[in-house]
Structures are given as structure tokens and as C-alpha cells.
């Protein structure tokens, strides 16, 4: 784990694990066969979303380092050049490659500045102690592409179940995961039917008596399962989301990173109806600005400070000013009502949110300093993460990528986001109810 953490970027960490992931899986399988479930989960955690732990154990501000500051400045300069460049500019591709190289260098320098930090030591009892009596975790781990370990955990029990998938089941699961990440014209009816087909596979009936007593479920997916909408699975005759409050966690160890929620709340809300982004033709989001206005009214009714930016105010220049002056890290809630871009598996940290005049991608967001308890991304596909890429059919290390990773890296604690394209009228209604 120490060697993997010092690799240049999270993509390289995954590639580092390509030839080693079988050793982790073998160790987890051996502990399962021995009935040592604490050791089984401890070993599973070693290869599951490790980087998010380092991000959440951030030192704020990071120790001063002249070389790191210079790299950050160069990264910002190149980002500004890309933001203002004409899409037909022959130098654009070169600038984008330079920016990626600077990002990898920053990742190394930040890791080196945090060498005094250590990951929380995993202990099953400690994880169970974080759970209320009405909570349970459903934890997934692939031994290989056809063998799935499903472990249901509450504050007293651990129920591991081994699932052996047929070639047809594995193909169906992979096809559905790819469909979610890149939706086609498949009908909504068959869409829901497909989800229901996986309910008995992914929700073990052995744990049904335990789950029926719960009100909150925490899912920790693995690999291609990150594209599965677990909240739309069925238990008995109802959808999970109808019976439980559903949360997703990258691993079990993240539950050990406790923090005190902010006592004083402040909100930054951004909404854009019409766009003028060079190189893109984006349809209007007719309800996005009203979504921000509704949130503003809710906050004012409760005397919660809110900065509401709409339309022409939602510019890259404005956000950079908030970040540079330190105002951005004072907000406890960030809310974006805007267009989102589907994830690219080969450049996953460059998933976009669109501002009025430009793209805002994960590389830039990850450079922010945030202390937000919650980030709400009311934007299409903003909750996606890749399951393949960089010449790998399956990414072995299970690290977080995409907009989730960017906001966690910046310091956000929780994220509400969309796995699929979403109608902006529906998004507006749902987020208002949520707040």
C-alpha cells in the first residue's frame, strides 16, 4: 500500500495493481474459507479505494512548499489558456497534455507533503461501532470476474455470501453497467426490468431477515458494480429506495474518518439556464435558475446565509475569485444546477460541469480547498465513475475517479449526484425536497 500510494497518479496506482490484484483477492478468499471475516474484510480494504482516505485526512492548509506552489501556479496558467483557447487551436491538444503532466506532478508533491499521515487502521469492531441499530452495510468484493463476495454487516452481525456468476450473468451485468455509463435509446421499461433481474444476485436472501429490520443501507460497490443503481434493486416486492435511506461509501475504512459537522451553515448555489461555451451547443436548462431561486428562499426562511449565482454570474472567472480569496472554503454546502458531461474512461478526472462560459473539470475542482459537509450536483451523469480504461478492460485498484473524486480530493465530505441523465424539472423538484 505504501508503494502504491507514492505512485504518480491514481491511474498509475491502478496500473501498478494490475499484476498484483490476484494476491489481494487470494488473501481475501483464504480468510473467507477459514471463517475469519475480520481478516477477510481487512484484506479486502487494502485494495479498495485507498486514495480517498488520504484525501479525507487532509491537512488544511497543506504545508507550504515552494516547488508545489510553483507547480500549482503553472497548472492554473495552463488551465486559463485552455479555457480561453479556440477549440480549433492547433496548440490545444499540447496544452491539455501539459496540464495532465502538471496534475500528475502535483499529485506526487502533495503526497510528499503529507508523509506524516497514516491511514486509519482497519478493525471490524470499530466499523460496526459506527453503525446505528437501524443501519446496515452491503459490501461487495470480486475474487475474479465470476466470483462475487457479498457481505452484509450491522452493529452485531457479519453475513458473508459467495455468488458464482455464469458467463451469461457476468456478460449481462457488464452490459448493463456500460449502458448506465453511456445510455442508449433502450426503453425505460426494459431498463427497470434489467435492474430487477439483478436483485436476487446482489441482495442475498440469507440476509433478508436482518435487512428488514433496518431503515438505512450503506452500499460499498466494487469495480463494475459502481455503475449499478442499488437503490433501484428490489427486496421482496418493493424498491430499496422506497424502504431505506440509501448511501454509497467507497470502502469501510472511510466510516472511521469521523468529523464534526459545521454548526454554522452557509450555502453557495449556482444555476445556469443558457450557455455560451466555445465549441459546445448546449440546450437550455429551463428550471436550473429557478432551482437556485427556490433554494435561496428556503435558506432565507431559515436565516441561513446563501450566495446565489445565476446565469451570467456563473463564470469561471467568478469561481476562481472565490477560490483565490478563500471564500469558497467557507461554504458548508455547494449546489450546482447545470449541465454535466459523461465520464471518459481514459481521462476520467476531466469529467465536466458546465458554467455559463466554460467547462469546469475535475482537475481544477480537485485543486480547491473545501470544507463542505455536502456538495449537490444537480447535473447529468455527475455521479459516474469509470469501470475500464487506459487499455484495461477492468480497472483493478477500484480507486475513485470523476467528479466524485475531484470534490472528495478538494475536501467535501458527502456528495449527492446523478448516475444517469436527468430531466431538469425532476432534478429541481427532488433537490428542493432534499434541502
Number of C-alpha atoms within 10 A of each C-alpha: 10 7 8 19 16 17 18 18 19 23 21 17 23 23 20 16 19 15 10 14 17 14 11 17 18 15 16 25 18 14 17 19 10 10 12 12 18 16 19 21 20 19 19 22 19 16 23 23 22 24 20 19 21 20 19 19 18 15 13 10 7 11 11 9 11 9 11 18 13 12 16 17 12 16 23 17 13 16 20 13 14 21 18 11 15 13 14 9 10 10 12 16 13 11 16 15 11 15 20 16 15 17 22 16 17 22 17 16 18 14 17 11 15 15 9 7 12 11 15 14 9 19 16 18 11 15 18 22 15 14 18 13 15 16 21 25 24 23 21 22 23 22 19 13 15 14 15 19 19 22 21 24 24 23 19 11 11 17 15 21 19 15 15 15 15 12 11 9 15 15 14 15 21 17 12 20 20 18 16 19 24 14 14 9 6 9 8 9 8 10 14 12 11 15 18 17 15 17 19 13 15 19 20 19 15 12 17 13 9 16 23 13 12 17 15 21 25 22 22 21 23 22 21 22 19 23 24 20 13 25 19 16 23 21 18 12 6 11 16 19 15 11 16 18 14 16 16 18 17 23 23 25 24 20 17 18 12 10 9 6 13 12 7 9 17 18 23 21 24 24 28 28 21 19 21 14 15 14 10 12 9 13 10 14 19 13 21 27 23 18 27 26 18 15 23 19 13 15 17 11 9 8 11 14 15 20 13 18 19 20 17 15 17 22 20 17 13 12 15 15 12 14 18 13 9 13 13 21 20 17 23 22 22 23 21 25 30 26 29 26 19 24 23 18 21 14 16 24 27 24 27 26 25 26 28 21 20 22 23 20 21 24 24 20 22 21 19 21 23 26 19 26 19 19 24 20 25 29 26 23 26 27 25 27 28 27 24 18 15 15 10 14 9 17 22 24 25 27 23 25 25 25 31 25 24 24 26 23 27 23 24 25 18 18 22 18 19 18 20 20 18 15 13 21 14 11 20 21 13 13 19 13 9 9 9
